[in-house]
């Protein structure tokens, strides 16, 4: 039987002909959907990456509630600026790692920060070395690999230590990494991460803050639903942006993009398994138990959904 695939993204034209099991397994793959807010932040990150080297490099803090796509966004930015090896006229090659993406150390101290950098750079080191030696090694490899930006995911983990150690690690970010190497720092975390900047006005002045808001019912949300629909291997159009489905999806997901994705995955899998091949209102209601992430609201909105 010929299947009309006009409602699907071109990357799914082959997947739609696979078995039920294969299509359901496909739902577990990561997908990237660029929308108006992610596009604004990607442009902002790109501007930071290409700012001229100077004594006072401007940095950025990206905050949002859990499951709002923060990690996916910075992973996408990293993919847009891959590591390369450049060979000069004399045949000498050098590594270029424009964007270094690390997780905030669970130990929330200077030593943990340098170890996280060295591990991500695949550099051999001795865990028992002093923080001073690890710092020297980390600075050397960051210079050798021409790192132009460091992104620290889960930066709110730094709150797990004392205020004194928080100031120490923030001073390390400001002095050792940003000032000496002249590279911007991007922190990514929950709304609690903003507390890190309140301990020292100098830190706050170095970091612009961007807050990713929850979604509301507007043309942007309907556009997001249409983009999601194109990436689910269903044989029939679901018209997720319609007046009867969009409000339900917003209500059940709570405007959280991660919870929306999970809800749609559950609905899609059910539609495939039961030969329905589209996400209906009844199916959406069936999976309303997929509750939104339970966290506090962000304290400010930088990009609204208007």
C-alpha positions in Angstrom: 0.0 0.0 0.0 1.3 3.4 -0.9 1.7 5.8 2.1 1.4 9.5 1.6 4.4 11.0 3.6 3.7 14.6 3.0 2.9 15.1 6.7 6.4 13.7 7.7 9.9 15.1 7.8 11.9 13.8 4.9 14.2 11.8 7.3 11.2 9.6 8.1 10.3 8.5 4.6 12.0 5.2 5.0 11.2 4.6 8.7 7.5 4.8 8.0 7.7 1.6 6.0 9.3 -0.4 8.8 7.6 -2.7 11.3 5.6 -1.6 14.3 8.4 -2.6 16.6 11.1 -0.7 14.7 9.0 2.4 14.5 8.2 2.3 18.3 11.9 1.8 19.0 12.6 4.8 16.8 10.7 7.0 19.2 13.5 6.7 21.7 15.9 8.5 19.5 16.8 12.1 20.4 15.3 14.7 18.2 16.1 18.4 17.8 13.5 21.0 17.0 14.6 24.5 16.6 12.0 27.1 17.7 11.9 30.8 18.2 13.4 30.8 21.7 16.2 28.2 21.0 17.0 30.2 17.8 17.4 33.4 19.9 19.7 31.7 22.4 21.8 29.9 19.7 22.4 33.3 18.1 23.3 34.8 21.5 25.8 31.9 22.1 27.3 32.4 18.7 27.8 36.1 19.4 29.6 35.3 22.6 31.8 32.7 20.9 33.0 35.2 18.3 33.4 38.2 20.6 36.9 39.6 20.5 39.3 38.5 23.2 39.5 41.2 25.9 40.3 41.5 29.6 36.7 41.4 30.6 34.9 38.7 28.7 31.1 38.7 28.9 29.6 35.4 30.0 26.1 33.9 30.2 23.8 32.0 32.5 20.9 30.0 31.0 18.3 28.9 33.4 15.0 27.1 33.2 13.0 24.5 35.1 14.0 20.8 34.6 13.1 19.1 31.3 12.8 22.4 29.3 15.5 21.5 26.7 18.5 23.2 28.2 20.9 20.3 27.7 19.6 19.6 24.2 20.1 23.2 23.3 23.8 23.4 24.4 24.4 20.0 22.8 23.1 21.3 19.6 25.3 24.4 19.8 28.3 22.1 20.4 27.4 20.1 17.3 27.3 23.3 15.3 30.9 24.0 16.3 32.7 20.6 16.1 36.3 19.8 17.0 38.7 20.0 14.0 42.3 19.5 13.2 44.0 22.2 11.2 47.3 21.7 9.3 49.5 24.7 8.5 51.7 25.3 5.5 54.6 23.4 7.1 52.5 20.3 7.7 52.1 20.9 11.4 48.7 20.1 12.7 46.8 21.6 15.7 43.6 20.7 17.4 40.7 23.2 17.6 38.0 22.6 20.1 35.9 25.8 19.9 33.3 24.7 22.5 34.1 22.6 25.6 30.9 21.2 27.2 31.3 19.8 30.8 29.0 18.9 33.7 29.5 20.9 36.9 31.6 18.8 39.3 29.6 17.0 42.0 32.4 17.9 44.4 31.7 21.6 43.7 35.3 22.7 44.2 38.2 24.0 42.2 39.9 20.5 41.9 36.6 19.0 40.7 36.3 21.7 38.1 39.8 21.1 36.7 39.3 17.3 36.7 36.0 17.7 34.8 37.9 19.8 32.1 40.7 17.3 31.8 38.4 14.3 31.6 36.3 15.9 28.9 39.5 16.7 27.0 40.7 13.1 27.3 43.8 14.3 29.0 45.8 12.0 31.3 46.1 13.3 34.9 46.7 12.2 38.4 43.6 12.6 40.6 45.8 13.0 43.7 47.7 16.0 42.2 47.2 19.3 43.9 44.6 21.8 42.6 47.4 24.1 41.5 49.0 21.4 39.3 45.7 20.4 37.9 44.9 24.0 37.1 48.2 24.4 35.3 47.5 21.3 33.2 43.9 22.3 32.4 45.0 25.8 31.3 47.7 24.4 29.1 45.4 22.0 27.3 42.7 24.6 26.9 45.2 26.9 25.2 46.7 24.0 23.1 43.2 23.1 21.8 42.2 26.6 21.1 39.1 26.4 23.3 37.0 29.6 22.8 34.1 28.8 25.2 33.4 26.6 28.2 29.8 25.6 28.8 29.1 24.2 32.3 25.8 22.2 32.5 24.0 21.6 35.8 25.8 24.6 37.3 23.3 24.7 40.1 25.3 21.7 41.5 27.7 24.3 42.9 25.1 25.2 45.5 25.8 21.9 47.2 28.8 23.3 48.9 29.5 26.2 51.3 29.2 29.9 50.3 33.0 30.2 50.7 33.7 27.4 48.3 31.1 28.8 45.9 32.9 32.1 45.8 36.2 30.2 45.3 35.0 28.3 42.3 33.3 31.3 40.8 36.6 33.3 41.2 38.3 30.4 39.4 35.9 30.7 36.5 36.3 34.5 36.4 40.1 34.8 37.0 41.7 31.6 35.8 39.5 30.7 32.9 37.7 33.8 31.7 40.3 36.5 32.4 43.6 34.6 31.8 42.4 32.6 28.8 40.0 35.3 27.6 37.1 33.0 26.9 33.4 33.3 27.9 31.8 31.0 30.4 28.3 29.7 29.9 26.5 28.3 32.9 23.3 26.2 32.4 21.0 25.1 35.2 17.7 25.5 37.1 16.5 28.8 38.5 18.4 28.1 41.7 21.6 28.7 39.7 20.9 32.5 39.8 21.7 32.4 43.5 25.4 31.7 42.6 25.6 35.2 41.1 24.1 37.0 44.2 27.1 36.3 46.4 29.4 38.7 44.6 28.3 41.7 42.5 31.4 41.2 40.3 30.2 37.8 39.3 26.7 39.1 38.5 28.1 41.8 36.3 30.0 39.3 34.2 27.0 37.1 33.5 24.0 38.0 31.4 21.0 35.9 32.4 18.6 34.2 30.0 15.5 32.4 31.3 13.7 29.9 29.1 9.9 30.3 29.8 7.3 27.6 29.7 5.1 27.5 26.6 1.7 29.1 26.3 -1.2 28.8 23.9 -0.1 30.8 20.9 1.1 30.4 17.3 4.6 29.4 18.5 3.2 26.5 20.5 1.1 25.4 17.6 4.2 25.6 15.4 6.0 23.5 17.9 3.3 20.9 17.7 3.4 20.8 13.9 7.2 20.3 14.1 6.8 17.4 16.5 4.2 15.8 14.4 6.6 15.7 11.4 9.0 13.6 13.4 6.7 10.9 14.6 6.4 7.9 12.3 2.6 7.7 11.9 1.0 6.9 8.6 -1.8 9.5 9.0 -1.7 13.2 9.9 -2.6 13.9 13.5 -3.2 17.7 13.2 -1.8 18.2 16.7 -2.1 22.0 16.3 -5.9 21.8 15.9 -8.2 23.6 18.3 -9.3 20.4 20.0 -5.9 18.9 20.5 -3.5 21.8 21.2 -5.2 22.9 24.4 -5.2 19.4 25.8 -1.5 18.9 25.0 -0.6 22.2 26.6 -2.7 21.4 29.7 -1.3 17.9 30.2 2.3 19.0 29.5 2.1 22.1 31.7 4.0 24.0 28.9 7.1 21.9 29.6 8.7 20.9 26.3 10.3 17.8 27.7 7.0 16.6 29.2 5.2 17.4 25.9 7.7 15.2 24.1 7.2 12.4 26.5 3.4 12.7 26.2 3.5 12.6 22.5 5.9 9.6 22.5 3.4 7.7 24.6 0.5 8.6 22.4 2.5 7.8 19.2 3.5 4.4 20.5 -0.1 3.6 21.4 -1.3 4.7 18.0 1.2 2.5 16.2 0.7 -0.5 18.4 -3.1 -0.4 18.0 -3.1 0.3 14.2 -4.7 3.7 14.7 -1.8 5.5 13.0 -2.7 9.0 14.3 -2.8 10.7 17.7 -6.5 11.3 18.5 -8.1 13.2 21.3 -9.1 10.0 23.0 -5.4 8.8 23.0 -4.3 12.2 24.4 -6.8 11.9 27.2 -5.7 8.3 27.8 -2.1 9.5 28.6 -3.0 12.6 30.7 -1.3 10.8 33.7 2.0 12.1 32.2 2.2 15.0 34.6 4.3 18.1 34.1 7.7 18.4 35.9 7.1 19.6 39.4 9.4 22.5 40.0 9.2 26.2 41.0 8.6 28.7 38.3 11.4 30.8 36.9 11.9 34.1 38.5 12.1 36.2 35.3 11.3 36.0 31.7 13.7 37.2 29.1 12.2 35.8 25.9 8.4 35.8 26.0 6.1 33.8 23.7 4.4 36.8 22.1 
